[in-house]
């Protein structure tokens, strides 16, 4: 059996900028309280990156778990107000511990709390990116978490796996390293199995594997599926990712040294442009447009725009310029795009030829409902 690491692993040590994500299951002990030794080990690993000249960002979970004991909760916070209160308390304690550990190593950290609105808005996106650039160029480690104290479902990233992918794209990372209680992605989650060493491109079979994974304690919000979805986002933006066991000693150092730890996910060769990544992963769809088999072929196989004639149904309420899902005849999502017409306008012109648009609406702004330049296939 060949145990030589994949050649791409040697490139990880040349990364200029690294985003490391750590989950609650790694940071907490069996009592579901923050484990200081694990935090110290994590900071030691992050400091080793800085010593190599790598700019480093940490995306951390653990605020809710840290705040729960202070709130007098024996287990996991259940209600949204409880979770937000625990996050408000726990984030302060968590940051204090991180800064204490970094200060011992003559390093400093900075807190950045984000919501989806911070990356959806172009102005706020640029402001956030400028803040990261300033901190990183100063040798400071930005420590990122979702702003759980105020975030509601409409502006939540969902979990910190997704947040880490967004941050990796935002800062232009050369590597996304996700530290989990699982040592990587397994075909079968059995005692004698080793993680899959390399995944060239995430496919449906890998999500099938993910169903058998148990990736953390009861306090974790992200399972293996969410990790794969986040990694796929990063890969589509041209960023390689490694999923590795965060409970192992010196795991960060081992990954950067090119050792075969965890699962390496190679970046897509046909990486998305910044604009198409924004359409596919950042914008929140406001509705959906269902299409027939002819439109499916035109969009998916021929790379053409979506015309009214291929549209069969419309769901949701959206305006011109909003993001929408494109749904195929089998009910599966095939693409996302920015619509030229509102939901009411699309309802009026669905199934029509292009030359019939004006007779239906009284005007014709565009021939296409979604232009191919504003359309991204869902892989």
C-alpha positions as CSV (number, residue, x, y, z in Angstrom):
1,X,0.0,0.0,0.0
2,X,1.4,3.4,-1.0
3,X,1.5,5.7,1.9
4,X,3.4,8.6,0.3
5,X,1.4,11.8,0.7
6,X,-0.2,13.4,-2.4
7,X,2.3,15.8,-4.1
8,X,-0.2,18.7,-3.5
9,X,0.4,18.4,0.3
10,X,3.9,19.8,-0.2
11,X,2.4,23.0,-1.4
12,X,0.5,23.6,1.8
13,X,3.7,24.7,3.6
14,X,4.0,27.5,1.0
15,X,0.6,29.0,1.8
16,X,0.7,32.7,2.4
17,X,-2.7,33.0,4.1
18,X,-4.5,30.3,6.1
19,X,-8.0,30.1,7.6
20,X,-8.3,27.6,10.4
21,X,-11.8,26.6,11.6
22,X,-12.3,24.9,15.0
23,X,-15.6,23.4,16.2
24,X,-17.1,23.3,19.7
25,X,-16.5,19.5,19.9
26,X,-12.7,20.2,19.7
27,X,-12.7,23.0,22.2
28,X,-14.8,21.4,24.9
29,X,-14.3,18.4,27.2
30,X,-16.6,15.6,28.1
31,X,-18.3,18.0,30.6
32,X,-19.2,20.3,27.6
33,X,-17.1,23.1,29.1
34,X,-14.3,24.9,27.5
35,X,-11.1,22.9,27.8
36,X,-8.1,25.3,28.4
37,X,-5.5,22.8,27.4
38,X,-7.1,22.3,24.0
39,X,-7.3,26.1,23.5
40,X,-3.6,26.3,24.4
41,X,-2.7,23.6,22.0
42,X,-4.7,25.3,19.2
43,X,-3.0,28.6,19.8
44,X,0.4,26.9,19.8
45,X,-0.5,25.5,16.4
46,X,-1.6,28.9,15.1
47,X,1.5,30.5,16.4
48,X,3.6,28.0,14.5
49,X,2.0,29.3,11.3
50,X,2.8,32.9,12.2
51,X,6.4,31.8,12.9
52,X,6.5,30.5,9.3
53,X,5.4,33.9,8.0
54,X,1.8,32.8,7.3
55,X,-1.0,35.2,7.9
56,X,-3.6,33.4,9.9
57,X,-7.3,33.7,10.6
58,X,-9.2,31.6,13.1
59,X,-12.9,30.9,12.8
60,X,-14.0,29.6,16.2
61,X,-17.1,28.1,17.6
62,X,-17.6,27.7,21.4
63,X,-19.1,30.9,22.5
64,X,-22.5,29.4,23.4
65,X,-20.9,26.4,25.1
66,X,-18.6,28.7,27.1
67,X,-21.5,30.9,28.2
68,X,-23.9,28.0,29.1
69,X,-22.3,27.2,32.6
70,X,-22.4,30.9,33.5
71,X,-26.1,30.9,32.7
72,X,-26.5,27.9,35.0
73,X,-27.4,25.5,32.2
74,X,-26.3,21.9,32.7
75,X,-26.5,21.1,29.0
76,X,-27.0,22.8,25.7
77,X,-29.0,26.0,25.4
78,X,-32.3,25.2,23.7
79,X,-34.2,28.4,23.0
80,X,-33.0,31.1,20.7
81,X,-32.9,33.7,23.6
82,X,-30.9,31.3,25.7
83,X,-28.5,30.7,22.9
84,X,-28.0,34.4,22.2
85,X,-27.5,35.2,25.9
86,X,-25.0,32.3,26.2
87,X,-23.2,33.6,23.1
88,X,-23.0,37.2,24.5
89,X,-21.5,35.9,27.8
90,X,-19.3,33.2,26.2
91,X,-17.8,35.3,23.4
92,X,-16.2,37.6,26.0
93,X,-14.8,34.7,28.0
94,X,-13.6,32.9,24.9
95,X,-11.8,36.0,23.5
96,X,-10.2,36.7,26.8
97,X,-8.8,33.1,26.9
98,X,-7.5,33.3,23.3
99,X,-5.9,36.7,23.9
100,X,-4.3,35.3,27.1
101,X,-2.8,32.4,25.2
102,X,-1.6,34.5,22.3
103,X,0.0,37.1,24.7
104,X,2.0,34.3,26.3
105,X,3.6,33.8,22.9
106,X,4.0,37.6,22.2
107,X,1.2,37.6,19.7
108,X,-2.2,39.4,19.6
109,X,-5.7,38.6,18.4
110,X,-8.7,40.6,17.4
111,X,-12.4,39.8,17.5
112,X,-14.5,40.0,14.3
113,X,-18.2,39.1,14.5
114,X,-20.0,38.7,11.2
115,X,-23.5,38.1,9.8
116,X,-24.5,37.3,6.2
117,X,-25.3,40.9,5.7
118,X,-21.7,41.7,6.0
119,X,-20.8,39.8,2.9
120,X,-24.1,40.3,0.9
121,X,-23.6,44.1,0.9
122,X,-20.8,45.2,-1.4
123,X,-19.9,48.2,0.8
124,X,-19.9,46.1,4.0
125,X,-18.0,43.3,2.3
126,X,-15.2,45.7,1.3
127,X,-15.1,47.2,4.7
128,X,-14.7,43.8,6.3
129,X,-12.0,42.8,3.8
130,X,-10.1,46.0,4.5
131,X,-10.3,45.3,8.3
132,X,-8.9,41.8,7.7
133,X,-6.1,43.1,5.5
134,X,-5.1,45.7,8.1
135,X,-5.0,43.2,10.9
136,X,-3.2,40.5,8.9
137,X,-0.6,42.9,7.6
138,X,0.1,43.9,11.3
139,X,0.7,40.3,12.4
140,X,-2.6,40.1,14.4
141,X,-4.8,37.0,14.3
142,X,-8.4,37.8,13.5
143,X,-10.7,35.5,15.5
144,X,-14.0,35.2,13.7
145,X,-17.4,34.0,14.9
146,X,-20.9,34.5,13.8
147,X,-22.6,37.3,15.7
148,X,-25.0,34.9,17.5
149,X,-26.1,37.5,20.0
150,X,-28.1,39.4,17.4
151,X,-28.3,37.2,14.3
152,X,-31.7,35.9,13.2
153,X,-32.3,33.2,10.6
154,X,-32.4,35.6,7.7
155,X,-28.9,36.9,8.3
156,X,-27.2,33.8,9.7
157,X,-24.5,31.8,7.9
158,X,-26.1,28.7,9.4
159,X,-23.0,27.2,11.0
160,X,-19.3,28.1,11.3
161,X,-18.3,25.6,8.7
162,X,-20.1,27.8,6.1
163,X,-18.7,30.9,7.8
164,X,-15.2,29.6,7.4
165,X,-15.6,29.1,3.7
166,X,-17.0,32.6,3.3
167,X,-14.1,34.0,5.3
168,X,-11.6,32.0,3.2
169,X,-13.0,33.5,0.0
170,X,-13.2,37.0,1.6
171,X,-9.5,37.1,2.6
172,X,-8.2,35.2,-0.5
173,X,-6.9,32.3,1.6
174,X,-4.5,29.7,0.2
175,X,-5.8,27.0,2.5
176,X,-8.8,26.3,4.6
177,X,-8.1,23.9,7.5
178,X,-11.2,22.5,9.3
179,X,-10.4,20.9,12.6
180,X,-13.1,18.4,13.6
181,X,-13.6,15.6,16.1
182,X,-13.4,13.3,13.1
183,X,-9.9,12.7,11.6
184,X,-11.1,13.2,8.1
185,X,-13.7,11.8,5.6
186,X,-14.3,8.1,5.8
187,X,-15.9,5.7,3.3
188,X,-17.1,3.7,6.3
189,X,-16.9,4.9,9.8
190,X,-15.4,1.8,11.4
191,X,-12.5,1.4,13.9
192,X,-10.0,-0.1,11.4
193,X,-10.7,2.5,8.6
194,X,-8.4,5.3,7.6
195,X,-9.6,8.6,6.3
196,X,-9.8,9.1,2.5
197,X,-6.4,10.8,1.8
198,X,-7.4,12.9,-1.2
199,X,-10.7,14.0,-2.8
200,X,-10.2,15.4,-6.3
201,X,-13.8,16.8,-6.5
202,X,-16.6,16.5,-4.1
203,X,-19.5,14.5,-5.5
204,X,-22.7,13.0,-4.3
205,X,-21.0,9.8,-3.2
206,X,-19.1,11.8,-0.6
207,X,-22.3,13.2,0.9
208,X,-23.4,9.5,1.1
209,X,-20.3,8.8,3.2
210,X,-21.1,11.8,5.3
211,X,-24.4,10.3,6.5
212,X,-22.5,7.7,8.5
213,X,-20.3,10.2,10.3
214,X,-20.7,11.4,13.8
215,X,-18.4,14.5,13.9
216,X,-18.8,15.9,17.4
217,X,-20.5,16.3,20.7
218,X,-24.1,17.3,21.3
219,X,-23.1,20.9,21.4
220,X,-21.9,21.0,17.8
221,X,-24.2,22.6,15.1
222,X,-22.3,21.4,12.1
223,X,-22.1,17.8,10.9
224,X,-20.0,16.2,8.2
225,X,-22.5,17.3,5.5
226,X,-22.1,20.9,6.5
227,X,-18.3,20.5,6.4
228,X,-18.4,19.1,2.9
229,X,-20.7,21.9,1.7
230,X,-18.3,24.5,3.1
231,X,-15.3,22.7,1.6
232,X,-17.0,22.5,-1.8
233,X,-17.5,26.3,-1.6
234,X,-13.9,26.9,-0.9
235,X,-12.8,24.5,-3.6
236,X,-15.0,26.2,-6.2
237,X,-13.2,29.5,-5.4
238,X,-9.9,27.8,-6.0
239,X,-9.0,27.2,-2.3
240,X,-7.7,23.8,-1.2
241,X,-9.0,22.4,2.1
242,X,-8.0,19.9,4.6
243,X,-10.4,18.2,7.1
244,X,-8.3,16.9,10.0
245,X,-8.7,15.7,13.6
246,X,-8.6,18.6,15.9
247,X,-8.0,16.4,19.0
248,X,-4.6,15.2,17.7
249,X,-1.5,16.8,19.1
250,X,0.3,19.2,16.8
251,X,-2.2,18.6,14.0
252,X,-1.8,22.1,12.5
253,X,2.0,21.7,12.3
254,X,1.6,18.2,10.7
255,X,-0.8,19.4,8.0
256,X,1.4,22.4,7.1
257,X,4.5,20.1,7.0
258,X,2.8,18.1,4.3
259,X,2.1,15.0,6.3
260,X,-0.8,12.8,5.3
261,X,-3.2,13.9,8.0
262,X,-6.9,14.0,7.5
263,X,-8.5,14.4,4.0
264,X,-7.1,16.8,1.4
265,X,-9.7,18.3,-0.9
266,X,-8.2,19.7,-4.1
267,X,-9.3,23.0,-5.5
268,X,-11.4,23.1,-8.7
269,X,-9.4,23.8,-11.8
270,X,-12.4,25.7,-13.3
271,X,-12.7,28.0,-10.3
272,X,-15.6,30.4,-10.1
273,X,-15.1,34.1,-10.6
274,X,-15.6,36.4,-7.6
275,X,-18.9,37.5,-9.2
276,X,-20.3,34.0,-9.8
277,X,-19.2,32.8,-6.4
278,X,-21.1,35.8,-5.0
279,X,-24.2,34.8,-6.9
280,X,-24.0,31.1,-6.0
281,X,-22.9,31.2,-2.4
282,X,-23.5,34.7,-0.9
283,X,-26.8,36.0,-2.1
284,X,-30.0,34.6,-0.6
285,X,-32.5,33.3,-3.2
286,X,-35.8,35.1,-3.0
287,X,-37.7,32.5,-5.0
288,X,-37.5,29.8,-7.7
289,X,-38.2,29.4,-11.4
290,X,-39.0,25.9,-12.7
291,X,-38.0,25.0,-16.2
292,X,-38.8,22.2,-18.8
293,X,-36.4,19.7,-20.3
294,X,-35.5,22.0,-23.2
295,X,-34.5,24.9,-20.9
296,X,-32.6,22.4,-18.8
297,X,-30.5,21.3,-21.7
298,X,-30.0,24.9,-22.9
299,X,-28.8,26.1,-19.5
300,X,-26.9,23.1,-18.2
301,X,-25.4,21.6,-21.4
302,X,-25.2,24.5,-23.8
303,X,-24.4,27.4,-21.4
304,X,-27.3,29.5,-22.7
305,X,-29.5,32.1,-21.0
306,X,-32.9,31.2,-19.6
307,X,-35.7,32.4,-21.8
308,X,-39.4,32.7,-20.9
309,X,-40.5,29.9,-23.2
310,X,-38.8,27.3,-21.1
311,X,-40.3,28.4,-17.8
312,X,-43.1,26.3,-16.3
313,X,-43.7,27.7,-12.8
314,X,-42.7,30.4,-10.4
315,X,-42.5,30.3,-6.6
316,X,-41.8,33.1,-4.1
317,X,-41.9,36.9,-4.5
318,X,-38.9,38.5,-6.0
319,X,-37.8,41.7,-7.8
320,X,-35.7,42.4,-10.8
321,X,-32.1,41.9,-9.8
322,X,-32.8,39.3,-7.0
323,X,-31.2,35.9,-6.8
324,X,-33.5,33.0,-7.8
325,X,-33.1,29.2,-7.9
326,X,-33.5,27.5,-11.2
327,X,-35.4,24.2,-10.7
328,X,-35.3,21.3,-13.3
329,X,-38.1,19.0,-14.3
330,X,-37.2,16.5,-11.5
331,X,-37.5,19.1,-8.8
332,X,-33.8,19.5,-8.2
333,X,-31.9,22.8,-8.2
334,X,-29.7,23.1,-11.3
335,X,-28.6,26.8,-11.1
336,X,-28.8,30.1,-9.4
337,X,-29.0,33.5,-11.1
338,X,-30.0,37.1,-11.1
339,X,-33.4,37.7,-12.7
340,X,-34.1,40.5,-15.0
341,X,-37.9,40.4,-14.3
342,X,-40.0,40.3,-11.1
343,X,-41.9,37.2,-10.0
344,X,-45.2,38.8,-11.3
345,X,-43.6,39.6,-14.6
346,X,-42.2,36.1,-15.0
347,X,-45.6,34.6,-14.2
348,X,-47.1,36.7,-17.0
349,X,-44.5,35.7,-19.6
350,X,-43.7,32.1,-18.7
351,X,-44.0,29.8,-21.7
352,X,-44.0,32.7,-24.1
353,X,-41.7,33.3,-27.0
354,X,-39.3,36.3,-26.7
355,X,-41.3,38.3,-29.3
356,X,-44.4,37.9,-27.2
357,X,-43.0,39.5,-24.0
358,X,-44.1,43.1,-25.0
359,X,-47.7,42.0,-25.8
360,X,-47.9,40.4,-22.3
361,X,-46.3,43.1,-20.3
362,X,-46.6,46.2,-22.4
363,X,-42.8,46.5,-22.6
364,X,-39.8,44.3,-23.2
365,X,-36.7,45.3,-21.2
366,X,-34.7,42.1,-21.9
367,X,-35.1,39.0,-24.1
368,X,-33.8,36.8,-21.2
369,X,-35.2,36.2,-17.8
370,X,-31.8,35.2,-16.5
371,X,-28.8,36.0,-18.7
372,X,-26.0,33.4,-18.9
373,X,-23.5,35.9,-17.4
374,X,-25.7,36.1,-14.3
375,X,-26.3,32.4,-14.0
376,X,-24.2,29.8,-12.2
377,X,-24.7,26.0,-12.3
378,X,-25.1,24.2,-9.0
379,X,-22.5,21.4,-9.0
